[in-house]
Amino acid sequence: MNELALLIAATLASGTPLAIAGLGLLLNEKAGVLNLGAEGMMLVAAIAGFAAALYTGSDTLAFAAGALAGMAMAALFALLVIGLNTNQYATGLALSLFGAGFSAFVGVDLVGKKLADRAPFEIPLLADIPFFGPALFRQHPMVYLAIATVGALAWFLYRSRAGLVLRAVGESPESAHALGYPVRTIRFAAVVAGGALCGVAGAFLSVVYAPLWVEGLVAGRGWIALALTTFATWRPARVLLGAYLFGGVTMLQFALQGAGVEVSSQLLSMLPYIATIVVLALISRNPLWIRINMPASLGKPFHPGS
């Protein structure tokens, strides 16, 4: 039972950055913008957050730095695809490549450095409950904030007027424009807000999950977060569920190795990516289901007056 509790706790920690980044990308896509640059944004945010934590010792400032870095990268992307009408797919890939190279360049002097040990986080009284305490109530506050963000984003999208307008922009920007809504401004705001969430996810990886910096620290999680939005059919709660599913698969490799299962370590390391491919292949078998749930104008540029 103790091993299971530790596996659940590790799953929550591993799935949290995927959930936060996935929610940010979902916000982008609900507005009709497809951002393939999540990996690059998370890498730049990871080095920004790690540097802030290393030199200030403050997690709060580290997450703020990560969010600002993510917002800056997202603003650059939005300026190109919304302001200059560049191709969203090509620009997103370029952003991802730029982020990987830029983070490696600015972080070269920080490679191998680690953050100071911090006191363990736990919720008083609840953390002492057998099994549930170690499994659920000894997590970093950002884990619980990610869960709260799911509820807040769901309320925003489906219960608020601003969320309705955002979804209208993603479904039919021409109609929203005809009603007098500033489509490009709304899309720009959604992209920057999504970038902030991706930035927090990147900072979580370098500050909490693995409190160190190495080149390529994000290790493909940006792409998995991107796949999560399709897996979740653009629903916030399903993004969280999918994030924990992939987080559990990631942690399963360590549990199997600890149990002495004789399987190649390279194969176990591939499990999260194999799971991603399998899930996307299964979803793609029913393209009608995807089209029904996908924002109608996803990835399509909008030209006022055309």
Buried (B, 14 or more C-beta within 10 A) or exposed (E): EEEEBBBBBBBBBBBBBBBBBBBBBBBBBBBBBBBBBBBBBBBBBBBBBBBBBBEEEEBEBBBBBBBBBBBBBBBBBBBBBBEEEBEBEEBBBBBBEBBBEBBBEEBEEBEEBEBEEEEEBBBEEEBEEEEEBBBBBBBBEBBBBBBEBBEEBBEBBEEEEEBEBBBBBBBBBEEBBEEEBBBBEBBBBBBBBBBBBBBBBBBBBBBBBBBBBBBEBBBEBBBBBBBBBBBBBBBBEBBBBBBBBBBBBBBBBBBBEEEEEEEEEEEBEEBBBEBBEEBEEEBEEEEEEBEEEBBEBBBEBBEEEE
